[in-house]
Amino acid sequence: MAQNTPVQLWAATRADGLPGATRSHQSTGDWEVWKVSGKVFMLQTAMPGEPVVILKADPADALALREAHADITPGYHMNKVHWITVHPGGSVQAELVGDLVSDSYRLVVEALPQGQQPVDPETFR
């Protein structure tokens, strides 16, 4: 993978600290993958010449984020409605990246059967 950007480092730091989160390197391609209970909530890769973070997002939030930030676009190689790509640049700061990672994680945890949820998604805000 290309040199990690601050956006990738901020995202990885937050994701690595989430309950039940696991990180792996995908054997095909150059992808780092974070999962909770076997379900993906974050990916990192390098688009042509640009390291990015890919996160799950509520569709309405994803649209608002793309409109508000030039460095947030539809999910790279993912469903464009439910995933966003965060690019390196100046408009996305560490706090927002951490919040986006937490939101992605929570969305995935909410969809898990209750017995597989490492946290209560209602109280994990």
C-alpha positions, 0 to 999 in steps of 0.5 A, spaced: 500 500 500 502 507 498 504 511 504 499 512 509 496 519 509 493 522 516 486 520 514 488 513 513 492 513 520 486 517 524 481 512 521 486 506 523 487 508 530 479 509 531 477 503 528 483 499 531 480 501 538 473 499 537 470 493 541 470 486 537 474 490 531 479 486 527 483 488 522 486 484 516 490 484 509 486 482 503 490 477 499 488 479 493 489 487 491 492 492 496 486 492 501 486 493 509 479 491 511 476 492 518 470 487 520 466 486 526 463 479 527 465 478 520 462 484 517 466 489 513 465 496 516 472 500 513 477 498 508 483 502 506 486 502 499 490 506 494 486 508 488 491 510 482 496 514 486 491 516 492 490 512 499 483 512 501 478 510 506 472 507 505 466 507 510 459 505 510 454 511 511 447 512 512 444 514 505 442 521 507 448 522 511 452 520 505 449 525 501 450 531 505 457 529 507 459 529 499 455 535 498 459 539 504 466 536 503 470 535 496 474 530 499 468 525 500 465 521 494 461 515 493 464 509 495 470 506 491 468 499 489 462 499 493 455 501 493 455 508 492 448 509 496 451 506 502 458 507 502 463 513 502 470 514 500 474 519 504 480 522 500 486 525 503 486 533 503 484 539 507 477 539 508 476 532 513 479 533 519 481 528 525 475 529 529 470 528 523 474 521 520 473 518 527 466 520 527 465 517 520 469 510 523 464 510 529 458 511 525 460 506 520 461 501 525 455 502 529 451 501 522 454 494 521 453 492 529 446 495 528 445 490 523 448 484 526 443 479 530 443 481 538 448 475 540 453 477 535 453 485 537 459 487 541 456 493 544 449 496 544 448 500 538 443 504 541 448 506 547 454 506 542 454 514 540 
